[in-house]
Amino acid sequence: METSRVETPEPPADEPAERVIRTVDMSADLGDGYALVELESTFDGEWLLRRHGETIGSVTRVNSLSGYTVTGWEARHHTMKLPYGLRGSWRTRGLAAAAVADAHQRLCAKPKGKNHRDGRARGT
């Protein structure tokens, strides 16, 4: 995997500046447009997963109670924790990112609304 520093354009005056520390291109593993982004404003060990610039989730390093031993990674699609096993289920950051990308693809493919049936509402 390749790590590179990315400069962001100047944001409008009414929006706070988003300072990118580093970006990891995940296109080879997850598909076109995926990248893990570490921001100055996120806490240590948290990476945002973005697809074509849109944040779709995050992966977070999970530490032991002492704060020293890394025990795995936690994956979140938007703000919802993905319910795979126990806390820190994914052994690597890449596997956690793949879980977020998979959840995003599955949830975006679902029909919208509870009465959705091939574009028709129930009873029609």
URQUI-V977268 format. One record per pair of residues at least 6 apart in sequence whose C-alpha atoms are under 7 Angstrom apart, sorted by sequence separation. I is the first residue (numbers start at 1). J is the second residue. D is the distance in Angstrom with one decimal. If there is no record, write none. Layout:
# URQUI-V977268
I;J;D  I;J;D
This chain:
# URQUI-V977268
11;17;6.0  27;33;5.8  49;55;5.8  50;56;5.6  63;69;5.6  64;70;6.4  75;81;6.1  76;82;5.5  90;96;5.5  115;121;5.4  27;34;5.2  48;55;6.5  49;56;5.9  63;70;4.6  64;71;6.4  75;82;5.8  115;122;5.5  26;34;5.1  27;35;6.9  38;46;6.8  49;57;5.2  62;70;6.1  63;71;5.7  25;34;6.5  26;35;4.9  38;47;4.9  48;57;5.9  49;58;5.2  62;71;5.9  25;35;4.5  26;36;6.8  37;47;5.4  38;48;6.4  48;58;4.3  62;72;5.5  24;35;5.5  25;36;6.5  36;47;5.9  37;48;5.1  47;58;5.5  48;59;6.5  61;72;6.1  62;73;5.4  23;35;6.6  24;36;5.1  36;48;5.5  37;49;6.4  46;58;6.9  47;59;5.4  61;73;4.6  62;74;6.6  23;36;5.7  24;37;6.5  36;49;4.7  46;59;5.8  47;60;6.4  60;73;5.5  61;74;6.4  74;87;6.4  6;20;6.6  23;37;4.5  35;49;5.8  36;50;6.3  46;60;4.4  59;73;6.5  60;74;5.1  74;88;4.9  22;37;6.1  23;38;6.4  35;50;5.3  45;60;5.5  46;61;6.5  59;74;5.6  60;75;6.6  73;88;4.5  74;89;6.6  5;21;6.7  6;22;6.6  22;38;5.4  34;50;5.6  35;51;6.5  45;61;5.0  59;75;4.6  72;88;4.3  73;89;6.4  74;90;6.6  5;22;4.9  6;23;6.6  20;37;7.0  21;38;5.6  34;51;4.4  58;75;6.1  59;76;6.3  71;88;6.2  72;89;6.2  73;90;5.1  4;22;6.0  5;23;6.2  20;38;6.1  21;39;5.3  33;51;5.0  34;52;6.5  58;76;5.3  72;90;5.6  73;91;6.2  3;22;6.8  4;23;5.7  20;39;4.5  21;40;6.0  33;52;4.7  57;76;5.3  58;77;6.7  72;91;4.8  73;92;6.3  3;23;5.9  4;24;6.7  19;39;5.7  20;40;6.2  57;77;4.3  72;92;6.5  73;93;6.1  3;24;4.9  19;40;5.6  56;77;6.1  57;78;4.2  75;96;5.2  2;24;6.0  56;78;5.3  57;79;6.9  74;96;6.5  75;97;6.9  1;24;7.0  2;25;6.5  73;96;6.2  77;100;5.4  75;99;6.9  76;100;6.3  75;100;6.2  62;88;5.8  77;103;6.7  77;104;6.7  59;93;6.8  59;96;6.1  59;97;6.3  57;100;6.3  49;97;6.8  56;104;7.0  30;98;6.4
